[in-house]
Amino acid sequence: FSKKKYSTSVILAGIFGITGIHHFYVGRLTMGLFDLGLFIATMYCYINNHLLFAALFFVIDLLHTIIVTYLLLIGKYKDGQGKFITFPGQEV
């Protein structure tokens, strides 16, 4: 089992999900950079009035965040070392 706290991971994913902060917390640097990149691309396109691209990047980022948050909630998400981040009392 992972040493990363379940509650911290879920809260970070729920509040800062589209920025990828939760990935950095659990040790998944590549996934964190991917999420952060999508967030920056969304903001860049939005600020420069490229709304179609902004919407596309946002939808991809949002879907990814929803999937990861769901996996965290059910205890099926792995940290950077390949160990499950489990909720209290979960048996794998």
N, C-alpha and C positions, 0 to 999 in steps of 0.2 A: 504494500500500500504506500501511497505517496505521503510525504511528510507535510505537504502543502495543505492548508486548512480549507476544508470544503466550503464553509460559510464565507470566508474571505474571497475565495474564487468565484462563487456564485454572485456575491454582492458586486464585485468588480465587473463581472460580465454583464450584470443587469444594469448597472449605472453607467459604466464607461465602455460598454461592449463594442461600439462601432470604432472606437479608437484603438482597441487591441491591448489595453492595459492588462487585462487578465492573462493574456498569453505571456507577457513579460513576467508576471508574478509566478506563473507555474513553470517557467523555464523553457518556453517554446518560442525562442527568439525569432526564428524565420516566420512563424505564423503571426507573431506580434508585428513584425515589420510589414508583412503583407496587409494586415488590417490597418495599420497606421498609414501605409501608402494609399490604400483605398480612401481613407478618410481625408487625407491631404489632397488627393486627386479630386474628390467630390467638392471640397471647399474651393479649390483653385478654379474648377470649371464653373461653379456657382458664382463666384466673385467676378469672373470674366464673362458671365452671361452665356455660357455654353450649357444651357439647362438640360438638354437631352443627355449629354455625357454625364453631367452631374447626377441626374436621376438614375442613369445606368449604374454608375459606380456606387451610388447610395443603396440601390436595390441589392446589388451583389454583396456589399458589406453587411447590410441588414439581414439578408438570408443566412450568410455565414455566421453572424452573431447569434441568430435564433437557433441554428443547429447546434453550435457549440454550447450555448446556454442550456439547451435541452439535454445534451449529453452530460453536462455537469450536474444538472438537477437529478438525473437518474443514476449518476455514479458510473458512467461509462466513458469518461474523458480521461485521457492519460496526460501526465505531466511530461516535462522535458526528458526525464529518465525512463519513460515508458511504464510508469506505475500509475494505477488508477487512483484518481482523487475521489474517495468514497465518502458518502454521508455517514454520520454516526450510526453504528449498528449494522451497516451493510456487510453482507457476506458475498465474496466473489467466487 
